Amino acid sequence: MSKKRMAANVRESGISTVGVSERTGVARATLQLWIKTGRVAAPKLQLVGGKAVRLWTAAQVREIRKLKGRLRPGPKGPRKKSKPRGGGSRR
């Protein structure tokens, strides 16, 4: 199957994870992390042109945009106090 034909099939049935990443501004790796941690319910893997892809619906893309708006980047929770660097003086 040609790349053009495969792209047409993806457009007809859904949006690839890379496409979702581009449309939402959420990195592909972040989407995969959200799937792994259960923040996003992922569509089942499907074979398209011999490759396993997730095909997302427009409604799922909207949910990802909403989730992105609710989350703040950076570490969560209280900051840990750093341990003092011990030892004597070095000469």
C-alpha positions in Angstrom: 0.0 0.0 0.0 1.4 3.4 -0.9 2.0 6.2 1.6 -0.7 8.3 0.1 -3.2 5.5 0.2 -2.3 4.7 3.8 -2.7 8.4 4.8 -6.1 8.4 3.1 -7.2 5.4 5.1 -6.0 7.0 8.4 -8.0 10.2 7.5 -11.2 8.2 6.8 -11.0 6.1 10.0 -9.4 8.4 12.6 -6.4 10.5 13.6 -3.0 8.9 14.3 -1.2 9.6 17.6 1.2 11.8 15.7 -1.7 13.7 14.3 -3.3 14.1 17.7 0.1 15.4 19.0 0.3 18.0 16.2 -3.3 19.1 16.7 -3.2 19.4 20.5 0.4 20.5 21.1 0.9 17.6 23.4 4.1 15.6 22.7 3.7 12.1 21.5 5.7 10.8 24.4 3.4 12.7 26.8 0.3 11.1 25.2 1.9 7.6 25.7 2.7 8.5 29.3 -1.0 9.6 29.8 -2.1 6.3 28.3 0.2 4.3 30.6 -0.9 6.2 33.7 -4.6 6.0 32.9 -5.2 9.7 32.3 -6.3 9.0 28.8 -8.3 6.0 27.5 -6.5 5.0 24.3 -8.1 3.5 21.3 -7.2 0.0 20.5 -4.2 -0.7 18.2 -5.2 -1.3 14.6 -3.1 -2.5 11.7 -2.8 0.1 8.9 -0.4 -0.7 6.1 1.2 -3.4 8.2 1.9 -1.0 11.1 0.1 -0.9 14.5 -1.4 2.5 15.0 -4.0 4.0 17.4 -6.8 5.9 15.5 -8.3 8.6 17.6 -11.8 10.2 17.1 -12.4 13.9 17.1 -14.2 13.5 20.5 -11.0 11.9 22.0 -8.9 14.8 20.6 -11.2 17.3 22.3 -10.8 15.4 25.6 -7.0 15.5 25.3 -7.2 19.3 24.7 -9.3 19.6 27.9 -6.9 17.5 29.9 -4.0 19.6 28.6 -5.7 22.7 29.9 -6.2 21.3 33.3 -2.7 20.0 33.9 0.3 22.1 34.9 3.8 21.2 33.8 6.5 20.4 36.3 6.9 18.3 39.4 3.9 17.7 41.6 3.6 17.9 45.4 5.7 19.5 48.0 9.3 20.1 47.3 11.8 17.9 49.1 14.4 19.5 51.2 17.8 19.0 49.8 20.3 17.3 52.0 23.3 19.3 53.0 26.4 18.2 51.3 28.5 16.9 54.1 32.1 16.3 54.7 34.9 18.4 55.8 36.8 20.9 53.8 39.1 19.7 51.1 42.5 21.1 50.5 
